[in-house]
Amino acid sequence: MERDTFRPWIRAHEVGEYEFCARAWWHRRQGHHSARQEDAEQGRRFHARFAQGRRWGDRLLALAALLLAVGLLVIGRALAFR
């Protein structure tokens, strides 16, 4: 049986790269290199700020859920001992 040379393999680390920025992953797979390194660096900074914002948002959401649970617990205890 002949090996399929037309279908390139996608490596595990590329899945994360694709999830982060599909367009950049595709360009990298095609062997394209940015002639505008300044724009590429600006894009990397944008993505880093975006990821940081997502992490803060996730943390704030977890904190809100925790505070809601504590508040419901306090209200439940107050009503139970009434």
C-alpha positions as CSV (number, residue, x, y, z in Angstrom):
1,M,0.0,0.0,0.0
2,E,1.4,3.4,-1.0
3,R,1.8,6.1,1.7
4,D,-0.4,9.2,1.2
5,T,2.1,12.0,0.6
6,F,-0.6,14.6,-0.4
7,R,-2.1,14.8,3.1
8,P,0.2,16.5,5.5
9,W,0.0,15.4,9.1
10,I,-1.1,17.9,11.8
11,R,0.9,17.6,14.9
12,A,-0.6,17.9,18.4
13,H,1.0,21.3,19.1
14,E,-0.5,22.7,15.9
15,V,-4.0,22.2,17.3
16,G,-3.3,24.8,20.0
17,E,-1.8,27.1,17.4
18,Y,-4.8,26.7,15.2
19,E,-7.2,27.3,18.1
20,F,-5.3,30.5,19.0
21,C,-5.2,31.9,15.4
22,A,-6.3,29.9,12.5
23,R,-5.1,32.4,9.9
24,A,-1.6,32.5,11.3
25,W,-1.5,28.7,11.5
26,W,-2.5,28.4,7.9
27,H,0.1,30.9,6.7
28,R,2.8,29.1,8.7
29,R,1.7,25.7,7.2
30,Q,2.0,27.2,3.7
31,G,5.5,28.4,4.4
32,H,4.6,32.1,4.3
33,H,6.7,34.4,6.3
34,S,5.6,37.9,7.1
35,A,7.5,40.6,5.3
36,R,6.0,43.0,7.8
37,Q,7.6,41.9,11.0
38,E,6.3,45.0,12.7
39,D,2.7,44.0,12.0
40,A,3.4,40.4,13.0
41,E,4.7,41.7,16.4
42,Q,1.7,43.9,16.8
43,G,-0.5,40.9,16.2
44,R,1.3,38.9,18.8
45,R,0.9,41.7,21.3
46,F,-2.8,41.9,20.5
47,H,-3.3,38.2,21.0
48,A,-1.3,38.3,24.3
49,R,-3.5,41.1,25.6
50,F,-6.6,39.3,24.5
51,A,-5.6,36.1,26.2
52,Q,-4.8,38.0,29.4
53,G,-8.2,39.6,29.3
54,R,-9.8,36.2,28.9
55,R,-7.9,34.9,31.9
56,W,-9.0,37.8,34.0
57,G,-12.6,37.4,32.8
58,D,-12.5,33.7,33.7
59,R,-11.2,34.5,37.2
60,L,-13.8,37.2,37.8
61,L,-16.5,34.7,36.7
62,A,-15.2,32.1,39.1
63,L,-15.1,34.7,41.9
64,A,-18.7,35.8,41.1
65,A,-19.9,32.2,41.3
66,L,-18.1,31.7,44.6
67,L,-19.6,34.9,46.1
68,L,-23.1,33.8,44.8
69,A,-22.7,30.4,46.5
70,V,-21.6,31.9,49.8
71,G,-24.4,34.4,49.7
72,L,-27.0,31.7,49.1
73,L,-25.5,29.7,51.9
74,V,-25.7,32.6,54.3
75,I,-29.3,33.3,53.3
76,G,-30.2,29.7,53.6
77,R,-28.6,29.5,57.1
78,A,-30.4,32.7,58.2
79,L,-33.7,31.3,57.1
80,A,-33.1,27.9,58.7
81,F,-32.4,29.4,62.1
82,R,-35.3,31.8,62.1
